[in-house]
């Protein structure tokens, strides 16, 4: 892999991370505005449990920002 293509790849990953962070921030902000901070905080902090990702079609084992009723 050339140095230029590696830099381009790193730049693309950083851009995707920034976009995901902004999407997550907006989602959390909407939850807080809709539900209030007391109800939104546990949803934002909730982790995906074993098996939830497979039932919901989520392929990542990262945190999910909110409870999906059909997955519980």
C-alpha angles and dihedrals in degrees: 000000000000123000091244095052090046090053090048091050092049090049091052092050091049091050091050090049092051091049092049091048091052091048091049091047091051092047091051091047091053091048091052092047092048102039105019126246096280094058098034098052097067090048093051093047096045116116126218107258127217111293097009093100092054094047092050097043092246111144099191123082093212127115118289116220098223142016115268105210095211092054098056 
